[in-house]
């Protein structure tokens, strides 16, 4: 059985994450989790700033989408994303994780 990067750093047993799990993490585990979180944040920011507006432009969607929420709901409507609510939940979780500071 092939293991991914989570298996190699023994993080698989830590999921789903909890306050206790995070408190007990050390060294490499925290570094890997922090790197994952940072990269996910950058990916989500880039998608929101570049990819989503490009999709709306390419599909010639009519209307003004100045608010990010408007863009999300239109992207959901045309099938570019599965759920605006899910995207918002992931964004909220990401923002909350930024407030957690490592020891």
N, C-alpha and C positions, 0 to 999 in steps of 0.2 A: 504494500500500500504506500503510495507516494504521499509525503507530507508537505504542506506549504510552509511559508515562512512562520506562520503561527505555531505550527508543530515544532519547528526547529528551535524556537525560543521558549517553548513550554508555556505559551500563553493560551493555548487552546483550552486548557483546564480552567482558565480564569474567566471564561465567557459563559453566560452573560456577566458583564462587569457589575460590580456592586461597590458600595462605599468600602466595605471590608476588604474586598479584593484589591482595590486601588491602594488602600492603606498598607497592605502587606507586600506590595510590589517593590522591587529594588532594582538598582542598576540597569542591566540590559533590558529587562522587561519594561521598565519605565521609558527608557530611551526609544525602544521599538514602538511602543504605544504612542509616545509623543511624536515621533516621526510620521507615523500613520496619520495621526490627527492633523498635523501640519500640512501634509500632502493632500489630505482630503479637503481641508479648508481652502487651499490654493486651487484645487480642481473645481470646487463648487463656486468660488469667486470668479474664476475664469469662464466657467459655463454661463454664469449669470451676466457677466459683463460683455462677453464676446459671442459665445455660441448662440444663446437664446435670441438676442437681437438679430443675428444673422439668419437664423431659421425663420423668424417672423418676416424679415425682409425678403428672403428667397421665396417664401410661400405667398408673397404679395398680400399679406393680411392687412385688411383695411382698419384704420383707426389709429388713435394716438395711445401709445402704451408707455407713458412716462413713469407710471408706478410699477415697481417690480411685480407686485401682486397681480396687476392687470396682465402683464406678460405671462406670468405663470398660468393663470386661468385660460388665456388664449392658447398657450402651448398645450395645455391639457385638452382643450376643445378640439384642436386639430390632430391630436394623437402623438405629439412630439414628446410628451412626458406622460407617464401613466396617471399621476395624481399631483395636483398642485398642493394639496394638503400634506401629502407625504414629503414633498420637497421642503415645505415649510417646517415640518417636524424635524427633518434632518438638519435644517439650518438652525433651528432653535437648539437642538442637542449639541450641535457644533459650537454655537455661541456659549452655551452653558459650560462646555468642556474647556473653553478658553479661560474660564474663571478659576478652574482648578489648577492650583500651582503645585508642581512637584516639590517634594521635600528637599 
